[in-house]
Amino acid sequence: MALWTVDREFDQPIRHACLTASGGSYVAVFTLRLAPDLDDAAVRFVNAVEDPEVGHWALHIEEGVRAYVETRAAAGFPVGYLRVTLVEITLHPVDSQPYRFREAAVMAMTQAFEAVGVELS
C-alpha cells in the first residue's frame, strides 16, 4: 500500500480561536513544520520550542497529529515518511484549552495535506 507524505519542507501555521463565545472563549495558535523524511517510514513528532511551559501543550498537539494520521489510515490513505516539528506556539493565559490545541493540530495537518500531500508509490 502506498504512503502519503509532503513533497517539501514547509511551515503550516494555524490559528483556531473564538473570542466571542460566552464563557467558552479559546485560542490555539502555533506553527508546524512538515518535512518529508524518506529514511524513516514513520511519522515523527518533534517539539523544537525550548520554553518548558510548552511541553504540556505540545503533547496535545502531538495527539492531534496522531489522530489525523490514524484517520487517514482508516480512510485508506496512510501517512508516513514524515517529520512534524512544533516550531512556534502562542499561549493565552486564560483562553488556552488543551483539546483546542488537539483540534487545531488536526486542522493544520488537513490543510497541509490538501496543499502539498503526495502519494509515494
Contacts in CASP RR format, 6 or more apart in sequence:
PFRMAT RR
TARGET T0000
AUTHOR 0000-0000-0000
METHOD contacts of the structure
MODEL  1
MALWTVDREFDQPIRHACLTASGGSYVAVFTLRLAPDLDDAAVRFVNAVE
DPEVGHWALHIEEGVRAYVETRAAAGFPVGYLRVTLVEITLHPVDSQPYR
FREAAVMAMTQAFEAVGVELS
1 76 0 8 1.000
1 78 0 8 1.000
2 119 0 8 1.000
2 120 0 8 1.000
2 121 0 8 1.000
3 41 0 8 1.000
3 78 0 8 1.000
3 79 0 8 1.000
3 80 0 8 1.000
3 81 0 8 1.000
3 119 0 8 1.000
3 120 0 8 1.000
4 72 0 8 1.000
4 77 0 8 1.000
4 78 0 8 1.000
4 79 0 8 1.000
4 80 0 8 1.000
4 113 0 8 1.000
4 117 0 8 1.000
4 118 0 8 1.000
4 119 0 8 1.000
4 120 0 8 1.000
5 36 0 8 1.000
5 37 0 8 1.000
5 79 0 8 1.000
5 80 0 8 1.000
5 81 0 8 1.000
5 82 0 8 1.000
5 117 0 8 1.000
5 118 0 8 1.000
5 120 0 8 1.000
6 34 0 8 1.000
6 35 0 8 1.000
6 36 0 8 1.000
6 82 0 8 1.000
6 112 0 8 1.000
6 113 0 8 1.000
6 116 0 8 1.000
6 117 0 8 1.000
6 118 0 8 1.000
7 36 0 8 1.000
7 116 0 8 1.000
7 117 0 8 1.000
7 118 0 8 1.000
8 35 0 8 1.000
8 36 0 8 1.000
8 116 0 8 1.000
9 33 0 8 1.000
9 34 0 8 1.000
9 35 0 8 1.000
9 36 0 8 1.000
10 33 0 8 1.000
10 34 0 8 1.000
10 35 0 8 1.000
10 112 0 8 1.000
10 116 0 8 1.000
11 31 0 8 1.000
11 32 0 8 1.000
11 33 0 8 1.000
11 34 0 8 1.000
11 87 0 8 1.000
12 31 0 8 1.000
12 32 0 8 1.000
12 33 0 8 1.000
12 34 0 8 1.000
12 108 0 8 1.000
12 109 0 8 1.000
12 111 0 8 1.000
12 112 0 8 1.000
12 115 0 8 1.000
13 29 0 8 1.000
13 30 0 8 1.000
13 31 0 8 1.000
13 88 0 8 1.000
13 108 0 8 1.000
14 28 0 8 1.000
14 29 0 8 1.000
14 30 0 8 1.000
14 31 0 8 1.000
14 32 0 8 1.000
14 104 0 8 1.000
14 105 0 8 1.000
14 107 0 8 1.000
14 108 0 8 1.000
14 111 0 8 1.000
15 28 0 8 1.000
15 29 0 8 1.000
15 104 0 8 1.000
16 26 0 8 1.000
16 27 0 8 1.000
16 28 0 8 1.000
16 29 0 8 1.000
16 100 0 8 1.000
16 101 0 8 1.000
16 103 0 8 1.000
16 104 0 8 1.000
16 107 0 8 1.000
17 26 0 8 1.000
17 27 0 8 1.000
17 28 0 8 1.000
17 29 0 8 1.000
17 95 0 8 1.000
18 24 0 8 1.000
18 25 0 8 1.000
18 26 0 8 1.000
19 25 0 8 1.000
19 27 0 8 1.000
19 95 0 8 1.000
25 94 0 8 1.000
25 95 0 8 1.000
26 95 0 8 1.000
26 96 0 8 1.000
26 97 0 8 1.000
26 100 0 8 1.000
27 90 0 8 1.000
27 92 0 8 1.000
27 95 0 8 1.000
27 96 0 8 1.000
27 100 0 8 1.000
28 96 0 8 1.000
28 97 0 8 1.000
28 100 0 8 1.000
28 101 0 8 1.000
28 103 0 8 1.000
28 104 0 8 1.000
29 89 0 8 1.000
29 90 0 8 1.000
29 104 0 8 1.000
30 61 0 8 1.000
30 86 0 8 1.000
30 88 0 8 1.000
30 89 0 8 1.000
30 90 0 8 1.000
30 101 0 8 1.000
30 104 0 8 1.000
30 108 0 8 1.000
31 86 0 8 1.000
31 87 0 8 1.000
31 88 0 8 1.000
31 89 0 8 1.000
32 61 0 8 1.000
32 65 0 8 1.000
32 84 0 8 1.000
32 85 0 8 1.000
32 86 0 8 1.000
32 87 0 8 1.000
32 105 0 8 1.000
32 108 0 8 1.000
32 109 0 8 1.000
32 112 0 8 1.000
33 48 0 8 1.000
33 84 0 8 1.000
33 85 0 8 1.000
33 87 0 8 1.000
34 82 0 8 1.000
34 83 0 8 1.000
34 84 0 8 1.000
34 85 0 8 1.000
34 112 0 8 1.000
34 116 0 8 1.000
35 82 0 8 1.000
35 83 0 8 1.000
35 85 0 8 1.000
36 81 0 8 1.000
36 82 0 8 1.000
36 83 0 8 1.000
37 44 0 8 1.000
37 81 0 8 1.000
37 82 0 8 1.000
37 83 0 8 1.000
38 81 0 8 1.000
40 81 0 8 1.000
40 83 0 8 1.000
41 80 0 8 1.000
41 81 0 8 1.000
42 80 0 8 1.000
43 65 0 8 1.000
43 66 0 8 1.000
43 69 0 8 1.000
43 79 0 8 1.000
43 80 0 8 1.000
43 82 0 8 1.000
43 83 0 8 1.000
43 84 0 8 1.000
44 82 0 8 1.000
44 83 0 8 1.000
44 84 0 8 1.000
45 61 0 8 1.000
45 62 0 8 1.000
45 65 0 8 1.000
45 66 0 8 1.000
45 84 0 8 1.000
45 85 0 8 1.000
45 86 0 8 1.000
46 83 0 8 1.000
46 84 0 8 1.000
46 85 0 8 1.000
46 86 0 8 1.000
47 54 0 8 1.000
47 55 0 8 1.000
47 58 0 8 1.000
47 62 0 8 1.000
47 85 0 8 1.000
47 86 0 8 1.000
48 85 0 8 1.000
48 86 0 8 1.000
48 87 0 8 1.000
49 55 0 8 1.000
49 58 0 8 1.000
49 86 0 8 1.000
49 87 0 8 1.000
49 88 0 8 1.000
49 89 0 8 1.000
51 89 0 8 1.000
53 91 0 8 1.000
54 86 0 8 1.000
54 89 0 8 1.000
54 91 0 8 1.000
56 98 0 8 1.000
57 89 0 8 1.000
57 91 0 8 1.000
57 96 0 8 1.000
57 98 0 8 1.000
57 101 0 8 1.000
58 86 0 8 1.000
58 89 0 8 1.000
60 98 0 8 1.000
60 99 0 8 1.000
60 101 0 8 1.000
60 102 0 8 1.000
60 105 0 8 1.000
61 86 0 8 1.000
61 89 0 8 1.000
61 101 0 8 1.000
61 102 0 8 1.000
61 104 0 8 1.000
61 105 0 8 1.000
62 105 0 8 1.000
63 102 0 8 1.000
63 105 0 8 1.000
64 101 0 8 1.000
64 102 0 8 1.000
64 103 0 8 1.000
64 105 0 8 1.000
64 106 0 8 1.000
64 109 0 8 1.000
65 84 0 8 1.000
65 105 0 8 1.000
65 106 0 8 1.000
65 109 0 8 1.000
67 102 0 8 1.000
67 105 0 8 1.000
67 106 0 8 1.000
68 79 0 8 1.000
68 105 0 8 1.000
68 106 0 8 1.000
68 109 0 8 1.000
68 110 0 8 1.000
69 78 0 8 1.000
69 79 0 8 1.000
69 80 0 8 1.000
69 109 0 8 1.000
71 106 0 8 1.000
72 78 0 8 1.000
72 79 0 8 1.000
72 113 0 8 1.000
73 79 0 8 1.000
79 113 0 8 1.000
81 120 0 8 1.000
84 109 0 8 1.000
END
